[in-house]
Amino acid sequence: MSGGIAAKVKIGIVAGEPSGDAIAASLIQALRMEYPQLDFVGIAGPKMQSAGATSWFDMELLAVRGYVEVLKRFRKILSMRRALRARLLRENVRLFIGVDAPDFNLGLERDLKRAGVKTVHYVSPSIWAWRGERINKIRASVDHMLTIFPFEQAIYDRAGIPSTFVGHPFADAFPRTSTREAARAQLRLKPAQLVVALLPGSRQTELDYHASLFIETARTLLKQFPEATFLVPLATRETREQFDAVKWTLGAQALPLQSLFGHANLALAAADVALVASGTATLEAAMLRCPHVIAYRMSPTTYKMMKRKAYLPYVGLPNILAGEWLVPELLQDDATVDNLAQALGNWISHRDAAGRVQQRFAAIHDSLAVGNSSRVVEALRPLLASVAGGPGGASKNNMVDSQGHGARVAA
């Protein structure tokens, strides 16, 4: 049932990188369809802002991964979190939604919860893969967890933390059948052309480790497949400029590398194979039926610390969801130009294997496409009813729209 709110209710929200920006934008759109008076404020990327959120701080500062990498920005990040917390409380934010970025959001959520703000975390930290001890911090920080993978809810049930499996918003949005021909037509690529997508990461710190590696891999792969062309989607102006600078340094201007401003999904849909930095993009590659190779490099110190705490033999989301090796993972010292080029070449040369993995990708896609938008709204409906009952809001069980009509919103 549709519901409205007589006065605006401010909802705090934070995403820390482009994938979180896209997930948060989907959430904002879903909630504002039913509750148009919700006012989202905090740290927002361009997609969230297009959906109506107001950003008080630059999301790019949070787009960093790894212990050593975070330490370089620690003071700035800590200062920003303090300022954000103070402003959220000063402006009477009643509900806060942290989207991924657990190292930033969980501490903020804990402080806000202690101050009486209802808190939601969207996208569970990967406590099933490493750092399982964070479940205690989550319990102290989060009123409700929204999980995107089906096996996660049982973990929170055992820990006594309210949670809802809502599926993945990308799974609902992505087509169930191949769109390769349409994607290639949009990018003006020939239908039979060999296309390789290169996704070196959405963070500047990731490009520090991956830009030259991915470019040299393309150069090496071209020796075996001279007809190949490469698509390189880059999330921001800064990462595109960074990648282009590395390309010039390596003298790679003549390589058939087509940079795209965003459009990662279009590149993956058009590609025969992809080289993808570990992260959300690997799941997107799977849902778009693109055979790929997962690569990742980070500081040696960070890698040693993370490997020591890991519970699973793999880090790529397609492998984790399948519970077995579907796609190659070449990490740290194993992520060499020759190894990556060979792994990509194997997918290109063995079409039967590529076809089989695409069938497995389809099953993963089906497991995550469960009607994300409606599940998110239903999961948050009781919390929205609760916070609307504060100063300036309606009662806990009923919100009143601008015409004075009552609308039942409690679950």
N, C-alpha and C positions, 0 to 999 in steps of 0.2 A: 504494500500500500504506500502511496506517495505521502511524504510528510514534509512540513515546512517548519521554520523557526522564525519567530516574530522578530527577534533582535539577532544581530550577528553573534556567532560563537566562534572565538578564535581557537584554531587547532594548530599547535606547534608541529612542525615536521622538518626532518633533516635527512638528506641523502648525501652520500659522499663521493659518488663517481657516476659516470654516464649510465651504467646498468641500473643502479639504484634510482637515478633520475627518471628513467623510463618506467620502472616499476611503480615509483611514487606517483608519477603523472597518471598512470592508469587508475590508481587508488583514488586520487583527487577527482578525476572525471567521474568515476563510479559514484562516489559519495555526493558530489555536487549535482548529479542528475536527480537525486532524491531530496537532497538538502542544499538547495542553492545558496542559502545564507551562510554556509560555513566559510570561514575566512582562514586560509592556510598561510602560515608565516614561519620563517626560520631560515634554513639553508637549502636553497633550491637551485637545480640546474635549469637549463633552457626549456626542457620539455615540461617540467613542473610549472615553470613560470607561464608557459603557453597555456597550461591547464588552469591558471588562475592563482598560483601561489606567489607570495611576495618573499623575495630573498633578502635577508639582512646582511649576509656575508657571502664571500666568494667560495663556491663549492670546490674550486680547483685546489685550494689549500689542503683539503681532506683527501684528495686523490693520490694517496701514497700507500705503499704496501711493504711490510717487512719491518722488523725491529730497528735495524740500523737506519733504514730510510726514514722511519717515523722520527727517530731521535734528532735528525737534522732539522726537523720542523717543530719539534716538541713544544718549545716555548710559545710559538705563534699559535699552534693548535690549542694549547691549554688556555692561553689568553682569550682566544675566540670562544671557547666553550664557556668560560666564566662570564664573558660579556653576553653570550646568548642566553645562558641560564638566568641571569639577572633581568634581561629584557623580557623573557617569556613570563617570569613571575610578575614583573612590573606591569605588564600589559594584560594580566588576568587570563592567561591561556589556561584552559581547563582540561584539555586532553592533548597529550603529546604522542606522536607516532615517529619512532626512529626506524628508518628504512635501511637495513643492512648496516654497514660501517659500525660493527659492534664495539670496537675499541674506543670509539668516540661516543657512540650513542648510549651504551649501557651505563657508563658513569653519569652521563647527563640524566638519563631516565631515573637512576637511583636517587639523585638529588631532588629531582622534580617530584618523585613519588613521596619522598619524605616531607615535601612541602604541601602535599595534598592534591597534586595533579595526577589524574589518571594517565597511565602510560601503556603504550602498545609498542611491541617490536615486530617489525615485518621483515621476514626472511631470517630464519633461525641461524645463529652462528653454527659453524660446522663442528659442534661438540661431539658428533659421532665419528669425526675424522681425526681430531686432535683437540687438546686443551679441554677435555671433558669436565675439568674442575670448574669451568665457568658456569655450570648449571647453578651453583650457589649464588653467584653474582646476578645471574638472570632472575632467580627467585626474589632477590632483594630489590630488583630494579623494575620488573615488568608485571603489570596487571594482567596482560593478555598477550600471548605470542601467536602471530599468524605465520604458519609454516607453508612452504611451497612444495615440499616433497612428502609423499604419503607415509613414509616410515618414521617421520619425525614426531608425529603427534603422540605416539606411544612413549617416547622418551619423556615428554612433558607430562603425560598422564602419570607415569611412575614417579616423577619428581613433585607431583602435586601443583603444577603450574598450569593455569587455564590456557588452553590453546585451541586453535582451529586450523585444520588443513584446508587451504583455500586454492590450492593448485597454483600454476604459474600463469601470469597474465599473457606472456608471450605465446604459451601453448594454445590459448583460445584464439589469439590473433593470427597465428601462422597457419597457412593453408595445409590441408591434409594430403594434398597431392603436389607433385613437382610443378614449380612455376619457372623452370629454367629457361624455357623459350621466351616467355614474357620478360623475364629479368634481362636476358641477353638483348632482346630488342630494345628495351629501355636504355641499356648502356651502349647500344650500337655495336654489339659484338656479333660475329658470325655464328650461326647455329652450331657448326661443327668445329669451331675453334677450341683449342685446349686452353682452358682458363683456370688459373690458380689464384686463390684469394690469400692475401697475407694480412693477418690481424696481429700486429705486434703489441697490442695493449692500449688501454684508454688513458693511462696515467703517464705523465712525463717521466717519472722514475722508471717505468717499465721500458720506455723507449731508450733510456740510457743503456739498458742491457740488451735490448732486442733489435734496435734499428739496424745496426751494422750487420748483425747476425742474420736477420731476415733478408737483407739486400744481397749479401754474399751467397746465401742459400739460393736465391733466385738466379744469380749469375751462374752458379754451378749447375742448377737444374736445366738451364738453357742449353748447356753443352750436350745434354742427353735428349732434350726436347726443344729444339730451336724454334718450333712453331708456337711455343707457349706465350701467353700474355698474362700479366699479373695485375690484380686489383688490390689496392691498398687503402681501405677505409680508415680514416683517422677522425677521432671524436671531436677534437677542438682545433681552433686556429693555432694554438700553441704547439700541439703535438704534430700538426701538419708542417708547420715551419721547422720544427725540430727534425722531423724525418727528412724533409727536403735538404736541410743543411748537411745531414749525414750522407745523403745521396751525393751531394756535390763533393764532399770530402773524399768519398770513395771513388770518385770519377765514374759514377754509375748513371750519368744523365742519359746515356744512349740505351739503357736497358728498358724493355717494354713494361715499365711500371706506371700504372695509371692511378694516381692518388684521387680519392673520393673524400669529400667533406661529409663525414658520417656515412649513411647508407651501408652499414656493415651487413645488414640482413639482405639487401639487394645483391651485394657482392657474393655472399655465401649461397644465395639462391642461384646465381649465375655460374658459380664455379664448379669445375669437375672435382677438385680437391682443394684443401685449405691447410695452411700452417697457422695455428692459433695459439696465442699466449693463454696459459691456463687461467680459467676464470669463467664468468657467465657466458662469454662468447662461445665456449666449447659446447654448452647446452644449446645455444642458438644454432650452432652448426649442425648438431644432431637433429634438432626439430626441423631444420631445413633440408635434411637428408644429404648433407655434404660430408663425404668421407674426409677425415682430417688427421693431422698430426699435432699433438699437443707439445708445446715447448715452454720452458720457463727458466729464466736466470734471475738471480738476486745476489745480494752480498753473501760471501761465504759464511760469515757469522750468522746471518739470518737463516740461511739454508740449514746449517748444522743444528740450530736450535729448533727449527720447525720439524726437521726430519726425526730428531730425537723424541719429539712429542707425538708423532703421528701414530695412528692406530691401523690405518689401511695401507695396502701395498700400492694404491694408486691415488692420484690427486684430481684427475679429470672427472668432471661431473658425469659424462656419459658412462665411463667405466664404473664409477661409484653407484650409479642408479642401476646399471646392469649387473653389478656384483661380479664382474669379470672384465678381462681385457678386451674391449671392442676396438679401441684405437691406440696407436703407439703414444707413449709418453717419454719424451727425452728432456731431462731436467738437468740443470746446472752443468757439470762437466760433460755429461752425455749429450748436451745440446750443442753439437758442433755442426759446422756447415755441411760436412760430408755425411754425417748421420741423418741430418734433417732432409737433405736432398735425396738420399737413398730411400728414406721412409716415404717421402712424397712420390718418388718414382715407382715404388712398389704399388701404391694405390692406382697410379695411372696405368701401369702395365698389367695389373691383375683386375680386370673389370668384374669378374665373377665375385671376387672377394668384396669389391666395392658394393655390388648389388646386395650381397648378403648382409653387410653391415647397415645398409640403408633400410632393410626390413626391420632390423633390431631398433634402429632409430625411430621408426614409425611406432613401435610398441611403447617406447619411452614417451614419445609425444602423446599418445593416447592416455597414458597414466597420469599426465599432468594437466590435461585439458578437461577441467571439471566445472567450468562456469565460474571463473575467478571473480569477476565483478560482483555477481550476486552473492557469492559466499563472503566476500569482504564486507559488503553492506550488512548482511545478516549478522556477521560476527561482531561488528562494531555498533550495531543498533542499540543494544542495552547500554553501552558506555556513552553513546551520544545522548540517549534519554537521560542518563544520570547527570552528565555535565550540563545539559540544558536546563536542569532544575535548579542551578545556582543563580546568583544575582543576574537579573536581566533575562533569564531563560524561562522556559515553561516548567511544568511539573515533571517529575521523573517519568511518569508513564505516558504523558501526552504533550506534544508540541503543538503550538497553535500557529497557523500560517497567517499571512498578512491580511487575509479576508476574515479571520476569526474562526475558521473551521478547525475543529479538533482533528488530530490524526494520531492514531495509536502507533507508537514506535517501539515499545518494549517488546523484546523477543518472547 
